[in-house]
């Protein structure tokens, strides 16, 4: 079983610091979640009457399991709240001084076991959605998923090792200490599994299917009107939308069914659901729909302050800054006329960080490059002096985009957008034919890409950047028809109780993201 042990040892050697950072980020996220439940974790347990202490411990345990379910872990893999209380608290209560110590010590191994198992399952490709959810939820260290992918691709994991890895992960604590990332045994004695489809396997498949369907939730349908004319817009005006979002015309807004009253009330009453990305979507969605969000600048600044690290925007106070967070933060403050007056961030430090992101320039960082350039454009709009970026054109042109590992059809939007942000006169005629061929190959029968509203919308925007002509009308009509079948947002669907957008943070973010990108896409065609 040395192959398996070598694989895990290599994983720890390659990503030890990142895995420990993941543990730390998740602990901070969990602490925030528990505080939102009005549990004062700093109180000494001995100072509480027994009933209150028990209730607080059970609240911490319930929040812990709820958080794991939120990121996609099946309930069948979790230990019941009562059993955790008995095994982790009652049997060791003398070790805990306050409620925070129970979270940090008592539940540490339980939480880290699940997080490390999630990593192993991603390597086995038995469940990749949870890592994707962690990424979506901004709970992964910077570039963690890419590093994990590189490790997986370089390891050439055999089918036999994958089978052994599955057994190892199912009984992880017998072999391995996930907190210290060390083995408990010198030799792994794991027998080859007997092929069978257990009830747990079936539950896992159902859970995965449910997770994959979050973005494909179908709302009420409206048919595309036969007399709607496709309008060609200049791609430069499209990118200007990302610098200053305009109000959309009524022909678009009248088609969209959004429960704005409920959304506005929820935004004001639930700041814990808001990060920089969600704030960005919310503010711009209301602006595009011609509605007032009706939030005080101080309310927004208080939320933004939770996502500042060293005077730079980030996904959390203890996270590294990133161009995407910087773009969202700059846009939010700019839309509220707070950018030049706020003391939360240092614009010069932000500019220096962004310039460093481009030096040395790595063209393969498609999405990050796009948001870096957009952020610099926002700084220029606010009065900053930004140096010429024409030196980026040559390495971008030489990038073999279509043959990049894990290339997605919508990646071309960020690539073309980066080139247009550097040189608005750039011509992409030579890319049209190849891209359209790829689209025809990957488009689903319903006119979508991966059943995703967001990805389909980005592809429509990519065609705008490509200056699509009459010969592409057929595929554009199919893409638009798919979007027009999903025009209702923030209307609760009772068939997905675990993923209601007003009670599940991941579902809330996805709903905002879908609506934002759909509105931008429709603005270019109607």
C-alpha positions as CSV (number, residue, x, y, z in Angstrom):
1,X,0.0,0.0,0.0
2,X,3.1,2.2,-0.3
3,X,1.7,3.8,-3.5
4,X,-1.2,5.2,-1.6
5,X,0.9,6.4,1.3
6,X,3.4,8.0,-1.1
7,X,0.5,9.8,-2.9
8,X,-0.8,11.2,0.4
9,X,2.7,12.1,1.6
10,X,3.3,13.9,-1.7
11,X,0.0,15.7,-1.4
12,X,1.0,16.9,2.1
13,X,4.5,17.9,0.9
14,X,3.1,19.9,-2.0
15,X,0.1,21.6,-0.3
16,X,0.7,21.5,3.4
17,X,0.6,25.2,4.0
18,X,-2.4,25.6,1.7
19,X,-4.3,22.9,3.5
20,X,-3.7,24.4,6.9
21,X,-4.7,27.8,5.5
22,X,-8.0,26.1,4.3
23,X,-8.6,24.9,7.8
24,X,-8.0,28.4,9.2
25,X,-10.3,30.1,6.7
26,X,-13.0,27.5,7.3
27,X,-12.7,28.0,11.1
28,X,-13.1,31.7,10.7
29,X,-16.1,31.2,8.5
30,X,-17.6,28.8,11.0
31,X,-16.9,31.2,13.9
32,X,-18.8,34.0,12.0
33,X,-21.7,31.6,11.4
34,X,-21.9,30.7,15.1
35,X,-21.8,34.4,16.1
36,X,-24.7,35.1,13.8
37,X,-26.6,32.5,15.9
38,X,-26.1,34.8,18.9
39,X,-23.8,32.4,20.7
40,X,-21.2,34.3,22.7
41,X,-18.2,31.9,22.3
42,X,-16.0,33.9,24.7
43,X,-18.1,33.2,27.8
44,X,-16.7,30.7,30.3
45,X,-18.7,27.5,30.3
46,X,-18.5,27.2,34.1
47,X,-20.3,30.6,34.4
48,X,-23.4,29.3,32.6
49,X,-26.1,27.3,34.2
50,X,-26.1,23.7,32.8
51,X,-29.1,24.2,30.6
52,X,-27.7,27.3,28.9
53,X,-24.3,25.6,28.4
54,X,-25.9,22.6,26.8
55,X,-27.9,24.7,24.5
56,X,-24.9,26.7,23.4
57,X,-22.8,23.6,22.8
58,X,-25.7,22.1,20.7
59,X,-26.0,25.4,18.8
60,X,-22.3,25.2,17.9
61,X,-22.6,21.6,16.9
62,X,-25.7,22.3,14.8
63,X,-24.0,25.2,13.1
64,X,-21.0,23.1,12.3
65,X,-23.0,20.4,10.6
66,X,-25.2,22.9,8.9
67,X,-22.1,24.6,7.4
68,X,-20.9,21.3,6.1
69,X,-24.2,20.5,4.5
70,X,-24.3,24.0,3.0
71,X,-21.0,23.3,1.1
72,X,-22.5,20.1,-0.2
73,X,-21.6,17.4,2.2
74,X,-24.4,14.7,2.4
75,X,-26.1,14.3,5.8
76,X,-25.3,10.6,5.6
77,X,-21.6,11.4,6.1
78,X,-22.1,13.5,9.2
79,X,-22.3,12.5,12.8
80,X,-25.6,13.4,14.5
81,X,-25.6,16.5,16.8
82,X,-26.5,14.4,19.9
83,X,-23.7,11.9,19.2
84,X,-21.2,14.7,18.8
85,X,-22.4,16.2,22.0
86,X,-21.8,13.0,23.9
87,X,-18.5,11.9,22.3
88,X,-16.8,15.2,21.8
89,X,-18.2,17.3,24.6
90,X,-19.5,15.3,27.5
91,X,-16.6,12.9,27.6
92,X,-14.0,15.7,27.5
93,X,-15.8,18.7,29.0
94,X,-13.0,19.4,31.5
95,X,-10.7,20.3,28.6
96,X,-12.8,23.3,27.6
97,X,-12.8,26.7,29.3
98,X,-15.1,28.6,27.0
99,X,-17.3,27.8,24.1
100,X,-14.6,28.9,21.6
101,X,-12.2,26.3,23.0
102,X,-14.8,23.6,22.3
103,X,-15.0,24.8,18.6
104,X,-11.2,25.1,18.2
105,X,-10.3,21.9,20.2
106,X,-13.3,19.7,20.5
107,X,-14.5,19.9,17.0
108,X,-11.1,20.5,15.3
109,X,-10.5,16.9,14.3
110,X,-14.1,16.4,13.2
111,X,-14.1,19.4,10.9
112,X,-10.6,18.9,9.5
113,X,-11.4,15.2,8.8
114,X,-14.2,16.3,6.5
115,X,-12.2,19.0,4.8
116,X,-9.3,16.6,4.1
117,X,-11.7,14.0,2.9
118,X,-13.2,16.5,0.5
119,X,-9.7,17.1,-0.9
120,X,-9.2,13.3,-1.3
121,X,-12.6,12.9,-3.0
122,X,-11.6,15.7,-5.4
123,X,-8.5,13.7,-6.3
124,X,-10.6,10.6,-6.9
125,X,-13.1,12.7,-8.9
126,X,-15.8,11.0,-6.9
127,X,-17.1,14.4,-5.7
128,X,-15.7,17.5,-7.2
129,X,-18.7,19.7,-6.5
130,X,-17.8,20.4,-2.9
131,X,-14.4,21.9,-3.8
132,X,-16.2,23.9,-6.4
133,X,-18.7,25.1,-3.8
134,X,-15.8,26.0,-1.4
135,X,-14.3,28.0,-4.3
136,X,-17.6,29.6,-5.1
137,X,-18.0,30.5,-1.4
138,X,-14.5,32.0,-1.3
139,X,-13.4,29.5,1.4
140,X,-10.3,28.2,-0.5
141,X,-6.9,29.7,-0.2
142,X,-5.7,31.7,-3.2
143,X,-5.0,29.5,-6.3
144,X,-5.7,26.3,-4.2
145,X,-7.9,24.6,-6.7
146,X,-5.4,25.2,-9.5
147,X,-2.6,23.8,-7.4
148,X,-4.7,20.8,-6.5
149,X,-5.5,20.2,-10.2
150,X,-1.8,20.4,-11.1
151,X,-1.0,17.9,-8.3
152,X,-3.7,15.6,-9.6
153,X,-2.6,15.8,-13.2
154,X,1.1,15.3,-12.3
155,X,0.4,12.3,-10.1
156,X,-1.2,9.9,-12.7
157,X,-3.3,8.2,-10.0
158,X,-4.2,4.7,-11.0
159,X,-7.6,3.1,-10.7
160,X,-6.3,0.8,-8.0
161,X,-4.9,3.6,-5.9
162,X,-8.2,5.5,-6.3
163,X,-10.1,2.5,-4.9
164,X,-7.7,2.3,-2.0
165,X,-8.0,6.0,-1.5
166,X,-11.8,5.7,-1.2
167,X,-11.4,3.1,1.6
168,X,-8.7,5.2,3.2
169,X,-10.9,8.4,3.2
170,X,-14.0,6.5,4.6
171,X,-12.0,5.5,7.7
172,X,-9.5,8.4,7.7
173,X,-9.0,8.8,11.4
174,X,-7.8,5.2,11.8
175,X,-4.8,5.9,9.5
176,X,-4.2,9.6,9.5
177,X,-4.3,12.8,11.7
178,X,-5.9,15.4,9.4
179,X,-5.0,18.3,11.7
180,X,-1.3,17.6,11.9
181,X,-1.3,16.0,8.4
182,X,0.6,13.0,9.7
183,X,0.1,9.2,9.5
184,X,-0.9,7.3,12.6
185,X,0.4,4.0,11.2
186,X,3.7,3.0,9.5
187,X,2.0,0.7,7.0
188,X,-1.4,1.0,5.5
189,X,-3.3,-2.3,5.5
190,X,-6.2,-1.8,3.1
191,X,-7.9,-4.7,1.3
192,X,-9.2,-4.3,-2.3
193,X,-12.9,-3.3,-2.3
194,X,-15.7,-5.5,-3.4
195,X,-17.7,-3.8,-6.1
196,X,-21.2,-3.0,-5.0
197,X,-23.6,-0.2,-5.1
198,X,-24.5,0.6,-1.5
199,X,-27.2,2.9,-0.2
200,X,-24.6,5.4,0.6
201,X,-23.4,5.4,-3.0
202,X,-26.9,6.1,-4.2
203,X,-27.4,8.9,-1.7
204,X,-24.1,10.4,-2.8
205,X,-25.2,10.3,-6.5
206,X,-28.5,11.9,-5.6
207,X,-26.7,14.6,-3.6
208,X,-24.3,15.3,-6.5
209,X,-27.1,15.5,-9.0
210,X,-28.9,18.0,-6.7
211,X,-25.9,20.2,-6.4
212,X,-25.3,20.2,-10.1
213,X,-28.9,21.3,-10.6
214,X,-28.6,24.5,-8.5
215,X,-27.7,26.6,-11.5
216,X,-30.2,24.8,-13.7
217,X,-33.2,25.5,-11.6
218,X,-35.9,26.4,-14.1
219,X,-38.2,29.3,-13.3
220,X,-41.3,30.4,-15.1
221,X,-40.9,30.5,-18.9
222,X,-41.4,33.3,-21.4
223,X,-41.1,32.6,-25.1
224,X,-38.9,34.8,-27.3
225,X,-41.1,37.2,-29.2
226,X,-40.8,36.6,-32.9
227,X,-40.6,40.3,-33.7
228,X,-37.6,41.0,-31.5
229,X,-34.6,42.3,-33.5
230,X,-31.1,41.4,-32.6
231,X,-29.0,44.5,-32.1
232,X,-25.3,44.7,-32.7
233,X,-23.4,46.8,-30.2
234,X,-19.8,47.9,-30.3
235,X,-17.7,45.8,-28.0
236,X,-16.2,48.8,-26.5
237,X,-19.6,49.9,-25.1
238,X,-20.0,46.4,-23.6
239,X,-16.8,46.6,-21.6
240,X,-17.8,50.1,-20.4
241,X,-20.7,48.4,-18.7
242,X,-18.2,46.9,-16.3
243,X,-16.9,50.3,-15.4
244,X,-20.2,52.1,-15.0
245,X,-23.4,50.0,-15.2
246,X,-26.2,51.8,-17.0
247,X,-29.9,51.6,-16.5
248,X,-31.4,49.1,-19.1
249,X,-34.3,50.0,-21.3
250,X,-37.8,48.9,-20.5
251,X,-38.0,46.3,-23.3
252,X,-35.5,44.3,-21.2
253,X,-36.6,45.1,-17.7
254,X,-40.3,44.3,-18.5
255,X,-39.3,40.7,-19.4
256,X,-37.6,40.0,-16.1
257,X,-39.6,38.8,-13.1
258,X,-37.6,39.7,-9.9
259,X,-39.0,39.9,-6.4
260,X,-37.2,43.2,-5.8
261,X,-39.2,44.1,-2.7
262,X,-38.3,40.9,-1.0
263,X,-34.7,41.1,-2.2
264,X,-34.3,44.7,-1.0
265,X,-35.7,43.8,2.4
266,X,-33.4,40.7,2.6
267,X,-30.3,42.8,1.7
268,X,-31.0,45.3,4.5
269,X,-31.8,42.6,7.1
270,X,-29.2,40.0,6.3
271,X,-25.7,41.5,6.0
272,X,-24.2,38.1,6.7
273,X,-25.2,37.0,3.2
274,X,-23.2,39.9,1.7
275,X,-19.6,39.8,0.6
276,X,-17.9,42.1,-2.0
277,X,-19.1,40.0,-4.9
278,X,-22.7,39.9,-3.7
279,X,-22.7,43.6,-3.0
280,X,-21.4,44.2,-6.5
281,X,-24.2,42.1,-8.1
282,X,-26.9,43.6,-5.9
283,X,-26.0,47.3,-6.4
284,X,-25.7,46.9,-10.2
285,X,-28.8,44.7,-10.6
286,X,-30.9,47.3,-8.9
287,X,-29.3,50.0,-11.0
288,X,-29.8,48.1,-14.3
289,X,-33.5,47.6,-13.4
290,X,-33.9,51.3,-12.6
291,X,-34.7,50.7,-8.9
292,X,-33.2,52.2,-5.8
293,X,-31.6,49.7,-3.4
294,X,-32.2,52.1,-0.5
295,X,-29.2,51.2,1.7
296,X,-27.2,53.7,3.7
297,X,-23.6,54.2,2.6
298,X,-22.5,53.5,6.2
299,X,-24.3,50.1,6.0
300,X,-22.3,49.2,2.9
301,X,-19.0,50.5,4.4
302,X,-19.5,48.3,7.5
303,X,-19.9,45.3,5.2
304,X,-17.0,46.2,3.0
305,X,-14.8,46.6,6.1
306,X,-15.0,42.9,6.7
307,X,-13.3,42.3,3.4
308,X,-10.2,44.5,3.8
309,X,-6.8,43.0,4.3
310,X,-4.0,45.6,4.7
311,X,-5.9,48.4,3.0
312,X,-6.7,46.1,0.0
313,X,-9.9,44.4,-0.9
314,X,-10.0,40.6,-0.3
315,X,-12.4,37.8,0.3
316,X,-11.9,38.2,4.1
317,X,-9.9,40.0,6.7
318,X,-7.4,37.2,6.9
319,X,-7.3,36.4,3.2
320,X,-4.9,37.4,0.5
321,X,-6.0,40.3,-1.7
322,X,-7.1,39.3,-5.3
323,X,-7.8,41.2,-8.5
324,X,-11.4,39.9,-8.5
325,X,-12.1,41.2,-4.9
326,X,-10.4,44.5,-5.7
327,X,-12.6,45.0,-8.8
328,X,-15.8,44.2,-6.9
329,X,-14.7,46.5,-4.0
330,X,-13.7,49.4,-6.2
331,X,-16.9,49.1,-8.2
332,X,-19.1,49.1,-5.1
333,X,-17.5,52.1,-3.6
334,X,-17.4,53.9,-7.0
335,X,-21.1,53.3,-7.5
336,X,-21.9,54.9,-4.1
337,X,-19.4,57.8,-4.7
338,X,-17.3,56.6,-1.7
339,X,-14.2,55.6,-3.6
340,X,-12.2,58.8,-3.1
341,X,-13.5,59.6,0.3
342,X,-13.4,56.2,2.1
343,X,-10.6,55.5,4.6
344,X,-11.1,51.8,4.2
345,X,-8.6,51.3,1.4
346,X,-5.5,52.9,0.0
347,X,-5.9,53.5,-3.7
348,X,-2.1,53.8,-4.3
349,X,-1.5,50.5,-2.6
350,X,-4.2,48.9,-4.7
351,X,-2.6,50.3,-7.9
352,X,0.8,48.9,-6.8
353,X,-0.7,45.5,-6.1
354,X,-2.4,45.4,-9.5
355,X,0.7,46.5,-11.3
356,X,2.6,43.7,-9.5
357,X,-0.1,41.2,-10.7
358,X,1.0,42.0,-14.2
359,X,4.7,41.7,-13.6
360,X,5.8,39.2,-14.6
361,X,2.8,38.8,-16.9
362,X,1.2,35.3,-17.1
363,X,-1.2,35.3,-20.0
364,X,-2.7,31.9,-18.8
365,X,-4.3,33.7,-15.8
366,X,-7.2,34.6,-18.0
367,X,-9.8,35.7,-15.5
368,X,-7.4,37.4,-13.1
369,X,-5.8,39.4,-15.9
370,X,-9.3,40.6,-17.0
371,X,-10.2,41.8,-13.5
372,X,-6.8,43.3,-13.0
373,X,-7.2,45.4,-16.1
374,X,-10.7,46.3,-15.2
375,X,-9.6,47.4,-11.8
376,X,-6.9,49.7,-13.3
377,X,-9.6,51.1,-15.6
378,X,-11.7,52.0,-12.5
379,X,-8.7,53.6,-10.8
380,X,-8.1,55.6,-14.0
381,X,-11.8,56.7,-14.0
382,X,-11.3,57.9,-10.4
383,X,-8.3,60.1,-11.3
384,X,-5.4,57.6,-11.1
385,X,-2.6,57.7,-13.6
386,X,-2.2,54.3,-15.2
387,X,0.8,53.3,-17.3
388,X,0.4,52.1,-20.9
389,X,-0.3,48.3,-21.1
390,X,0.3,47.7,-24.8
391,X,3.2,45.5,-23.8
392,X,0.6,42.8,-22.8
393,X,-0.7,42.4,-26.3
394,X,2.1,40.2,-27.7
395,X,2.1,37.6,-24.9
396,X,-1.8,37.5,-25.1
397,X,-1.8,37.0,-28.8
398,X,0.7,34.1,-28.5
399,X,-1.4,32.3,-25.9
400,X,-2.9,29.1,-27.3
401,X,-6.1,29.6,-25.5
402,X,-8.2,26.8,-27.0
403,X,-5.6,24.2,-25.9
404,X,-5.3,25.3,-22.3
405,X,-6.0,22.7,-19.7
406,X,-9.6,23.0,-18.4
407,X,-10.5,25.5,-21.0
408,X,-14.2,26.5,-21.0
409,X,-16.1,28.1,-23.8
410,X,-16.8,31.2,-21.7
411,X,-13.1,31.7,-21.0
412,X,-12.8,33.5,-24.4
413,X,-14.9,36.3,-23.0
414,X,-12.2,37.2,-20.4
415,X,-9.4,36.7,-23.0
416,X,-11.0,39.0,-25.6
417,X,-12.0,41.4,-22.9
418,X,-8.4,41.7,-21.7
419,X,-7.2,42.4,-25.2
420,X,-10.0,45.0,-25.8
421,X,-9.1,46.7,-22.5
422,X,-5.5,47.1,-23.6
423,X,-6.4,48.0,-27.2
424,X,-10.0,48.8,-28.1
425,X,-9.2,48.6,-31.9
426,X,-8.2,44.9,-31.8
427,X,-9.8,42.7,-34.5
428,X,-10.8,39.2,-33.6
429,X,-12.1,38.1,-37.0
430,X,-9.6,35.2,-37.2
431,X,-11.1,33.6,-34.0
432,X,-14.7,33.6,-35.1
433,X,-14.8,30.5,-37.2
434,X,-12.9,28.3,-34.7
435,X,-15.0,29.5,-31.7
436,X,-18.3,29.0,-33.5
437,X,-17.3,25.4,-34.3
438,X,-16.5,24.8,-30.6
439,X,-19.8,26.2,-29.6
440,X,-21.7,24.0,-31.9
441,X,-19.9,21.0,-30.5
442,X,-20.6,21.8,-26.9
443,X,-24.0,23.4,-27.0
444,X,-26.7,21.3,-25.3
445,X,-30.0,20.6,-27.1
446,X,-31.8,23.2,-24.9
447,X,-29.5,25.9,-26.3
448,X,-27.4,26.2,-23.1
449,X,-23.9,25.4,-22.1
450,X,-23.7,23.0,-19.2
451,X,-27.3,24.0,-18.3
452,X,-25.8,27.1,-16.9
453,X,-27.5,30.5,-17.3
454,X,-24.3,32.3,-16.3
455,X,-22.0,30.5,-18.8
456,X,-24.6,30.8,-21.6
457,X,-24.8,34.6,-20.9
458,X,-21.1,35.0,-21.0
459,X,-20.9,33.1,-24.4
460,X,-23.5,35.6,-25.8
461,X,-21.2,38.4,-24.6
462,X,-18.2,36.7,-26.2
463,X,-20.1,36.8,-29.5
464,X,-20.5,40.5,-29.1
465,X,-16.8,40.9,-28.5
466,X,-16.2,38.9,-31.7
467,X,-18.5,41.3,-33.6
468,X,-20.7,38.4,-34.6
469,X,-22.4,38.8,-38.0
470,X,-25.6,37.4,-39.6
471,X,-24.2,33.9,-40.1
472,X,-24.2,33.4,-36.3
473,X,-27.9,34.4,-35.9
474,X,-29.0,30.8,-35.6
475,X,-26.9,29.9,-32.6
476,X,-27.5,33.3,-31.0
477,X,-31.3,32.7,-31.2
478,X,-30.9,29.3,-29.5
479,X,-28.8,30.8,-26.7
480,X,-31.3,33.6,-26.2
481,X,-34.2,31.2,-26.2
482,X,-32.6,29.3,-23.3
483,X,-32.2,32.6,-21.3
484,X,-35.7,33.6,-22.0
485,X,-37.0,30.4,-20.4
486,X,-35.4,31.4,-17.1
487,X,-36.5,34.9,-16.4
488,X,-37.8,34.6,-12.8
489,X,-35.4,35.3,-9.9
490,X,-35.7,35.2,-6.2
491,X,-38.9,33.4,-6.4
492,X,-38.6,30.5,-4.0
493,X,-38.9,27.1,-5.5
494,X,-40.4,24.6,-3.0
495,X,-38.9,21.6,-4.7
496,X,-35.4,22.6,-3.5
497,X,-35.9,23.2,0.2
498,X,-32.2,22.9,1.1
499,X,-31.2,25.4,-1.6
500,X,-33.6,28.3,-1.1
501,X,-31.9,31.5,-2.1
502,X,-32.9,33.4,1.0
503,X,-31.7,30.7,3.4
504,X,-28.6,29.2,1.6
505,X,-25.6,31.5,1.0
506,X,-24.4,29.5,-2.0
507,X,-27.9,29.5,-3.7
508,X,-28.1,33.2,-3.0
509,X,-24.8,34.0,-4.6
510,X,-25.7,31.8,-7.7
511,X,-29.1,33.5,-8.1
512,X,-27.4,37.0,-8.0
513,X,-24.7,35.9,-10.4
514,X,-27.2,34.4,-12.9
515,X,-29.4,37.5,-12.8
516,X,-26.4,39.9,-13.2
517,X,-24.8,38.1,-16.2
518,X,-28.2,37.6,-17.9
519,X,-29.1,41.3,-17.6
520,X,-25.7,42.2,-19.2
521,X,-26.2,39.7,-22.0
522,X,-29.8,40.8,-22.8
523,X,-28.7,44.4,-22.8
524,X,-26.6,43.7,-25.9
525,X,-29.3,42.0,-27.9
526,X,-32.6,43.6,-27.1
